[in-house]
């Protein structure tokens, strides 16, 4: 099995666990994935939701919780693998949180939900690795041209996410419901990388479920693969048992493509909340912490922050559960070790 090299880190396995928020992938899940030799990713979005002052001091609570979760992941991983922090470009506190993560032990920052054009400037002076999540060569080229011109910096790795992923997706609803172009997009990005003489690793994500999928994408030239949904159904996942059971029991028919208050489409498992939004058109937020730049509390269909916190803590009635397209294939809870053994069994 070829190791995954990113910067000064060498992973024993070419597996990246995707960031899942709010609170689905924290220090426990990320730490155990890294312990097995992969990249564990802590989701920073709304990470301070368990802090007593979360609603009053949102940024401080998120920073405090993020530091705790990075420390927890590092303690569990015992120096193996790598601990990344996923930060959404769309959040209001993006700059503060990215800088804080870089200065407080994150090995890498992974940024999606927008183009992180100023990321190198934000993390300047730290040795944190940086990676954008992109949906196409075009998006990657915009990022690279900006980073090179303004900061003389390249990504340390790149995550190419296809339409079969869960959570927020950098595609139109028509593209999501159309043909999955990830293989063609991967080929384009690998050709672009070679043509420009770059050497950053490219990680394929979206719809990858088992060892055969992993082998296919590595054979196509990806340096590694990223999975999220499969890691929800693990004992080590940081979500509540009710949340995990909802994912384990879901079928393909339970999946919905929704339009999120983040300003992007997303894929989720059906819940009573989504049925109510469909029926009533809008559930007025009870309060607002101004957590998302694109979200207008006066017109948003529901508060996505509250919905995600509700679901991860076990309140599915008022919760939102993001998931990838293969959720129906999950039939049981496993350990992280068992999932990784299954993902790598076809690699020699």
N, C-alpha and C positions, 0 to 999 in steps of 0.2 A: 504494500500500500504506500503510495507516494504521499509524503507529509505535505501539509499546507504551510508555506512560509509567507509570513506577513511581517515586513520590517524585521525587527530583531527576534521575532517570535517564530518558533517552529511547532506547529500542531501535529500530534501523532496521527490525527484523523482529519479528513477534509470536510468536516461538518461544522457549520455555524448554526447556532440556535437563534432564531429571529426574536427581536424584541417584541413583547406583547403587553400592551397596557390597557387599562390601568391595573397595575398590581398583579398581572398574570405571570410575568417573568421578572422576578426580583433576585435577590442574592442567593436564595436557596437553589432555584433551578439553574441559574447561570453558573454558580459555583460547582454544582455537580456535573454539568456538561463540560466545564473546563477541567475538572478532575479526571474525566475520561479522555482528556487530550484534545478537546475541541474548543470552539469559541463560544463562551456563554455570554448572553446579552441581557443586561438589565434595562428594562423600559423605564425611562425617567418621567414620562407623562403622568401627572397627578400622583407622583410617588409618595407624597407626604400625606395621603388621605387618612392614614391612621394616626397622624400627629394631632394632639388635642387642639392646637391653634391653627389647623389647616385652613379653616374658612376666614380667619382674621389675618393671618400672616402667611399667605399662600407661598410666596417665594422662599421665605426662611424655612417653612415646614418642609417644602420639597427638597431644599438643599440639605437639611438635617437628615432627612430620611435617605436621600441618595448616598450620603457619606456612609451611613450605617450599612446600607445594602452592598456598597462596593467593598467595605471592610469584611462583611459577612461572606461574600463571594470569594474574596481572596483567602480568607481563613479556610473555607471548605476546599478550595482548589489546590491548596498546598504548593503553589508555584507552578502548577501544570497548566497547559492551555493558555487561554487569554480571556480577560474580562473586558467586554465592550459595553458601552452605554449608548442606547438608542435615544435620540432626541428629535422631536418633530420640529421642522422649520416653522410650522404654522403656529406654534405656541407663543404667547405674548412674552414669556420670560426666556426665549431661546438663547439670547446672547449671554445672560447671567448664568443660566444652567450649564451651557456648553463650557464656558470658562471655568465654572466651579468643578465640573466633572473632570476636566483636563488637569486641574490643579490638585485634585483630591483622589488620585489613585486609579482612574480609569486607564486601561491600556489603549483603548481606542474609542472614538466617537463615530457612530453611524447615524447619518441624518437622512430622513425622508420627509414626505409631505411638503414638498417645495424644493427649490434649488438653493443649496447653501453657499451662495456666492461669496460671502464674507467669512466663511469658516476659518480659513488659514489665519486671518487677522485676529480672530477671537481667541485662538489657541496659541498665538505666537508666544515664544518663550518657554513653552512646555514641550515635552517629548511625546505627547499623545499622538497616536496614529489617527488619521481621518479618512472617512469613507462615505461617499454619497450613495443613496439608493436611487437608481434610475430605471426608466422604463424603455429607453431607446438610446441609440448612438447619438442622436441629435441632442438630447438632454445632457449626455455626458460631455459632448464636445463644447457646449456652452459653458459648463462648469470648468472644464480643463482650460479653455482659452482664457476665461476670466482669472482663474487661479494663477496661470502662468504669467499673464501680463501684469497683474497687480501684485502678486505675492511670490512669484517664482517658485511655485509649489505644485506638486502633482498629488493626486489621491494616493494613499498607501495601499488601498484596495477598493474595489468597486463591487456593489451588489446590483445585479440586474434582476429586476422583479417582473415576472410575467403576470398575466391576467388571472391565473388560477390561485393566486395568493389570497390570504385572508386580510381583514382590516382595510385600511385606506389604500386605494390603488391609484396610481398615476396614469389613469386611462379614462376615456369617456365611457359612459354606460354602453354605447354601441360597440365599442372595442371589447369591453368585458364580455358582452354577450356574443361576440364574434369568435373568429378562430384564434387560438393561442399562437402568437408569433414569437414566443421566447427563443425557439431554436434559431430562427432567422435573425432575430435581434442579437443573439449571442454570437453568431457567425460574423455579423457586421462589426460588433464591438471588438472581437478578437482580431479581425482584419485591420481595423482602425488602430488598435494597439500596436500591431506589428508594423504597419505602414509608418507610424509616428516614432517607432523605436522605444515605446514605453515598456515597462516590465511589471506593472502592478498586477496583482492577482485579480481575477474576475470570478465572482461567486454568483452562481445561478440560483434563483429562488422562485417559488410559486408552483404549487401542484406536485412537488416532490414528496413522495410518500414512503417508498421502500428501497431495498438494496438495488433492484433493477433500475429504478429512476436515477439513483445516485450514480451508478455505473454509466448509464446512458449519457448523463451530462458531463461527466469527467471524460468519457470517450469523445464527446463533441468538442473538448478543449477547455471546459471550465476548470479552474484551479480548485474549486470547492463548491459545495451546495449549502443553501440555507433552508431550514425548515422551522415552522412555528407550530402549526396545529398539532402535529404528532407529539410534541413535547407538553401540550396541555394535559394529555392523558397519561401523565406520569405521577408517581407518588410524590416526587420532589417539586412539582409545579407549585407556585406560590398562591394559586387561586383556591377558593373554597371547594370542598368536596361536591357541593351542589352544582357549582359551575362545571367542574370536571365531569360529573355524571351527565349533565345536559349535553356536553360535547360527545361523550361516549355513546349516548343513546340517540343522538341525532342521525337522521338519514339524509341522503342527497336532496330529497324533496323538502327538507326543512330549511334549505339555504335560500337566502334572499340577497339581491343586490340592492343596496340602499343608497340614498344620497345623504351624506353626512353634513352636519353643521361645520365641519372642517373645510367644506367647500370642495370635497372630492367624493367620488363614489366609494363604497366599501362593500365587503361581503360579510354577512353575518348569519348566524343560526336564528331561526324565528323564535320570538319570545312574545309574551302577552303585551309588552310595551310596543313592539313593532306593529302588532295587530291593532292596538288602540290608536297609534299614530295614523295608520291607514284608514281607520274608521272615522276618527275625529278630525284629522288634518293637522292638529297641533296640540301639544301639551305644554302649556305656558310654564317656563322655568320658575321655580319658587324663589331662587336667588341667583346671582351671577357674580363670578369671580374674575370675569374678563380674561379667561384662560386662553382663548383662541383669537388670533388676529382676524380671521375672516368671519367669525360668528357674530351675528347681530341678535342680542337677547330679545329684542322687540319683535323679531319675526321668525327666529329659529323654531323648527318643528318640535324640538325637545332639547333638554340640556344633555349633551353627550357625556360630559364629565360625570354628572350624577348617575346617568344610566350605566356607565362602565364601572363606577364604584359600587353601585347597587349589585350588579351581576357578580363581580369578583368576591363580594362578601356574602353572596348567597340569596339575594333578593331578585329572583328572575322575573317576578311580576312587573317590576319597574326597571329591568336591566337590559343591557345590550351585550350580546356575546359574539365577538368577531371570530371568523373561522375561514380556513382555506377550503377549496373545492372538494378535497378528499375526506372530509369529516365523516362521511357515511361509511368509510372503510375501517374506522376505528371501532373496536368492539370491546376493549377492556383497558383497564389501567395497567401500566407496566412501570418498571424502574427506568431511569435514564440509561443505565448500563444496558438493559435489555433492548431498548429502542436503538441505541447506538450499535449494538452487536448486529441487529437486524439490518441497519442501514449500511453497514460496512462488510457484510458477509460475502458479497460478490467481488470485493476488492482484494487483489493479491499483492 
